[in-house]
Amino acid sequence: MSEPNPHRTGRRADLLAVAAAAVLVATATAVGLYYNRPNSGVVIFVSAPPLFADWLPHVGPGSVFAVLVAVAVVLHGPVLAARLPWRRALAAGYLASLAWIFSLAMVDGWPRGFAGHLTIPQEYLHEVPGITDIPRMLREFSSRILDFQPGSWTTHVSGHPPGATLVFVWLDRIGLHGGAWAATAVVLVGSLVAVAVPATVALLGRPEAARAVLPFAVLTPGAVWIGVSADGLFAGVTATGLALLALSASGFAQGRRYAVPAGLAAGVLLGFGIFLSYGLVLLGLLAVAVAVLGRQWRAAVLASAAALAVVTVFAWAGFWWLDGYHLVVERYYQGVALVRPYSYWVWADLAAVAVALGPAVVAALRRGLGCPRRALLTDPVLLLGLAALAAILVADVSGLSKAETERIWLPFGVWLLPMTALLPRPGRRWWLAAQAATALAVNHLLLTGW
């Protein structure tokens, strides 16, 4: 009797994992639609569950370009990532990611998909004209978080620390007014994910794995929400911070002069990250993972000092993070979160993030969870992915992210991408194609929110 082929068995297990994720998404959709019936007695406030979107099959100016970018990356991305000098490969990855994100946004057209996306009344730009005194805004920020009072902040401003709003205020101050410039900044920064994630893997000792990850970092279905959701900007800022932390550790190991400034810059970005979104404090798990893998605690100490300096500056300016956090939890339950059922969203949130991650990451995660434990503390592909998974699970159980996790958890989800290096080389193009098909299907069948 012939022995089973381990490669075939592995492929079968991968497909079963993807099938299980598809069943989860389908179940979340069916249950959500059942709840959306009139007089169901349950309110989930999502029209196309489990995603925050509306059912609207459509094509747009970016449709053809998006398909062309996807085909180009699927056919040539793995070869170019393997053969180009590393810096040129990262530059090519950034440009390809930029093209992918912008073309997906343009499927919805210029006003609706790009220039007007951040100008609706619930968004940050709605408040920018009224902020004429930044120090005063910081001093009074917490007092305006709660709803149903005069001067209460709009939905997204109140739901985040002041750093998120400050980004758009600063853009306005330097003359980059309006939605088009804000969207451009979001896409430019969000595209850094495609550089920062594989660069971190390479700096932590897995250069070949990093080259395998690069095309997947470009064609992530999460690009649908990176352009032009502010959460895409958050993902780009924090991913760059973690990459700089890895660069600092590598620099200390090699005695390079850039180790100190890289460590300080990492701390500034990661410290500022928790003032972009309260939930990003969970990225501390990934920072610890990078520090463990880098084995250079001087980098971690420098980054920690710089991050504390950022916290100190905000406190000196009048905003204390913990006060804001407690108030935003109260504001959270003043809105739809009060009636959105935890019993549904605690598992439907995972279905939403599975769509944003795509089938390749689901299959890769299946492989990662099956790897020997002894490799955990030495392999960045495994430890970064598992730290990201832990952050997602903590956020899920907290109940403070009921719906919209396809964008809210982007800063965590992108760190599951390193696990795609575990996928067998012969089938990677098919997995890339599946990633692209997922993004194209979502963007052409649904009109995504925020």
N, C-alpha and C positions, 0 to 999 in steps of 0.2 A: 504494500500500500504506500503510495507517495505521500511525503510529508507536506503539510499545508505551506503555501507560499506566504512568508511573513509580509511581503509588500502588498500582495493582494488582500490579505487579512486586514492590514492597516488601512488600505483604501476603503474597504467595506465598513470598517469602524468609523472612518471619517464621514462617509456618506450617511451612516446611521445617526451620527451626532448632528449633522446638518438637518436630517429629516426630523429629528427630535426638536430642534430649534424651530423648524418650519411648523411643526404641530403646535408648539407653544405660541407662536405668532398667530396661527390660524385660530387657536382656541381663544386667545386674547381678543381677536377680532370678533369672533362669533359671540362671546359673552358680552363684549362691549356693545355690539349692535343690539343684542337682546336688552341690555340696560337702557339703550337709547330709545326704546319704544315709548310711545305716550303712556303715561300712567304706570310705568314700571316700578315706581317707588324708589329708584336708584338714579343718582345723577353723577355722571363721570365727566361732563363738560369736555368731551372730545368727540368730534364728528366722524373721524376715521380711525377708530381704536385699532392698535394701541398707540398710534402716532397722533400728535397734535397737528391735524391737517384736515383739509376738506377733500372729498372725492371729486376730482376734476380732471379727467383725461384731456391732455392738451399737448401741443407742440409749440415751439417758440424759436426766436432768433438763434438761440444757443444749441438747438437740438442736433443739427448736422455736425457742428463743431465738436460737441461733446462726444458724439459717436466716433468721429475721426481721432480725437485725442485718446479715447479708450482703445481703439484698434491699434494705434501707434504704440501705446505703452504695452499692451498685451504682446504684440509681435516683436518689439525691439527693446522694451524696457529691461528684461532680464539679461540680455546679451550686453547692452550698453552698461548696465550697472556692474556687470562682472569684468568688463574689459577696460573701461575708461579709468584714467587716474582718479583717485578717490575724490579729490576736491572738485574735479570737473564733473564727476558723477553726481555729487551732491548739488552742484549748480544746475545741472540738467534736471535733477529731480525737483528742485525748487521751481524751475520754470514750468515743468510739466504739471506740477501740482497747481500752480497759479492758473494755468490754462484750463485744467480740469474743473477747479472750483468756480472760476468765472463763467465757463461755458454752461455749467449746471445752473448757476444763478440766472443766466440769461435765457434759459428755457422758459422762465416766467416773464421774460421781457425786461427792458430797462427800467421802467418806473416801478413795476410791481416786484420784480425779482432782485433789483439792485438798488437803484437810487432812492426809492421810496420805502425800502424795507425797514429802515431804522428811524423813520419819521412819524410813525403812527403815534397816537396819543399815549399809549402805554410805554413807549420806548424812551431812551435816554435823551435823544435830541429834543424831545418836547420840552424838557426842563432847561436846556442849555441857555436860551435867551434870557431867562429870568435869573441866572446866576451871574451877577455882576461883581460880586465880592467873594473870592474863593475862601479866604480865612473865615469870613462870617458863615459861609456855607458849611464848612467843616465843623465850626462850633455849634451850629444849629441842626446839623444833619440828623442826629438821633431824635430830636424833638419832633421831627416831621415824618418819622417812619410809620407810625400808627395811622390807620385809615379813619375816615369819618370825622375829620377835624379840619379846620381851615388851614390851607397851606400844605396838606399832606402830599408827599411825593407820589409821582405816578408809579405804576405797578413795578416796572423793572428797576427804577431808581430806589424805591423803598425796599425792594427785595435783595439789594446788594449793598455792600459797603461803599463808601464814597469814591474809592479808587476807580471803579467802573465809570462813574459819571465824570470824574476828573479827566479821564482819557479823552472824552469827547469835548469837554470844555477846553482842554489844552489845544486840541485840533482847531477849534473855533478861534481861539486866541491868536494862533499863528496864521490865521487867514484861510484855513481850509474849512469853509462854512458848508453846512448842508449835508443832505443824505448821501450824495454821490461820493464826497470826500470821506465821510465816515465809513461807508461801505468799502471804499478802496483801502483804507487803513486796516479794516478787519480782514479783508482777503489777503493783503500783503503780509500781515502778521500771522494769520492762520496758516498760510502756506509754509511757514517755518517748521511746522510739525513734520513735513516730509524730509527736512534736513536734520532736525534735532533728534528725532527718534533713532534713525539708523546711525547717526554720528555718535550718539551715546553708546549704542551697542558696540561700535568699533573701538571707541575710547576705552571701553571696559574689557577689551581683550578678545572680541569676536569679530574681526574685520570681514571674514567671509560671510558670516551670518548677516552682518550689516548690509552687505551688497545684495543678499537675497531679500532682505526686508524692504529695501528702497522702493522697488516698484509697487509693493503693497501699501507703503506709506503714501504713495502718490494716488493710487486708485481706490482709496478707502471710500466706502459709501457715506461715511461721516462728512465727506466734502459737501454733501447736500446741505448740511447745517453749518459747516464752517463758513460758507458764503450765504448770507452775510449776517449771521447771528453773532452777537457779542461773545457768546460762549466759544466761538471759533477763535476770536482774539485771545480769550483767556487761555485756551489750549496752546496757542502759539507762544504766548509769553512764558507760561510755566514750563512748557517743554524745552524752550531755550534755556531757562534757568537750570533745569536738570542736566542738560547737555553741558552747560558751563561748569556745573559741579563735577561732572565726569572729566572735563578738560582740566580742571584744577587738580584733581587727584592724579591724573596722568602726568601733568606737569611736575608735581612734587616728586613723583616716582622717578622722573627723568632729570630732575634738577633744572627745570626750565624756569625762566624769569616770569613767564605769563601765569604761573600757578597762583600767585597771590591776587593779581587783579581779576583773574577768572573766578576765583573763589568768592571774592567780594561781590562781583557782578552777579554771580549765581544767587547769593543771599539777597541782594537787592530785588532781583526779579521774583524769587520765590516769596520773599517777604511782602512785596507788593501784590503778589498773587492772592494772598488771603484778604486783601482789600479790594479785590475784583469780585470775589464771590466767597461767601462764608464757608461753603462746602469744600473749598480748595485747601482748607487746613488738612484734609485727608491726604493731600499729596505729600505730607510728611512721611507717610509710609514709603513712598517712592524715593524720597530724598534719603531715607535711612538705607533703602536697598542699594542706591548708588554709592553711598558711603561704605557700606559693607563690601561691595564688589570692588570699589576703588582701593580699599585698604590704605588710605591715606587720611588719617583723622584730622590732619592740619587743614585740609580742604573743608571738611565738615565744620570745624571750629570757626574758620573764617566766614563761611556762609551763614552759620548760625548768628555770629556777631553782627553781620550786615543785615540779616533779616530782623534781628531785634532792634537795630538802629531805625529801620523803616517803621516798626511798630511804635518806637519812641517818638519819632517825628509826628506821626498821626496823633498820638496821645497828646503831645505838646501843642498841636494845632487845635485840639479840642474834641477829637473823636477817639473814644475808647472802644476797641473791637468787641469786647465782651458785652458792653452795654448795647451795642448795635445788634449783636447776635440775639440776645434775649428779646429785644423789641421786635426783631424781624420774625422770630418764631410766633410771637403774639400776632403780628400783622398777617402771617401766613394763615392762621386760623380765623382771621377776619374775612377771608375770601373763600374761593371755591374749595380750598383744601379742607374746609370744615365739613363739606358734604361729599367730597370725593372719597369713596370707600377704600380704606386701607386693605381690606380683605381682597379686593380686586387688584389694586395697583402694586401691592407688594410682589406680585408675580408678573403682572402685565408690564411693569417697568422693565423687567428683564427681557421681555419680548421686544419692547421698543429699542432697547440698547442692542439687542441681537441684530436688528435690522440695520442699525447704524454701523455696527462692526462688520457685518457681512459674513457669508458662509465660510470664507477662507479662514477667518479668525476663529469661528466656531470649531472648525476641524482642527486647527492648530492648537487651540486650547485643550481639546480632547487629547492630543498628543502630549502636550505639556503636563497635564495632570497625571499622565501615565509614566512620566520619566522617573528615574531613580532619585530618591531624596538626597543621596550623597552629592548630586550635582547641583543642588539648589543654591548653595552659598558661593558657588564659583562660576555659574553660567548666567550671564545677564539676560539671555533669552528667557530663561525660566523665572529668575527672581523678579525681574521687572514686570513680567506678565502676571505673576501670582500676587505681587504687591498691588498692581492695578485692579485685579479681581477682588482682592480684599477690600480695597477702597470702595469699589462699586457695591459690594455686599453690605458694608457698614452703612453707606448712604441709603441703600434700599431699605434695610431694616429700620432705620431711623424714622421713616415715614415722612421725612421733610422734602421728598421729591416724588409727589404723586402726579405722574404724567410728565411729558416733555423731556424725559430722560435721554431721548435720542440726541438732544443738544446739551442738556445740563451736564451730562456725564462724559462729554467729549474729552475734557482734560484728563480723565482717568482712562477712558476707552482706548485712546491712541497708544497707550503703553502696553496694550495687549498685542499690538502689531508685531513686536519682536518675535513672538511665537510663530509667526508665519515662516520663519527660517527652518522650522521643524518639518514643514511640508516637503515631501519628496521632490527632488529636482524635476523628474520627467513630467509631473503633473502641474507644475506651478503656473504655466500659462492658462490652463483650464480654470484654476482657482482665481487667477487675475481676471479672467473673463467673467467669472461668476460675480466677483466684486463689482466690476463695471456694470454688469447687467442689473444688479440690485439697485445701484444708485440711479441708473437711467430709468428703471421701472418706477421707483418711488417718485422721482422728479417729474415724470411724464403722466403718471396716473393720479398724483395727489398735488394739491397746492398746500405746501407746508407753511406752518405758522411761525411768527416771530422772524 
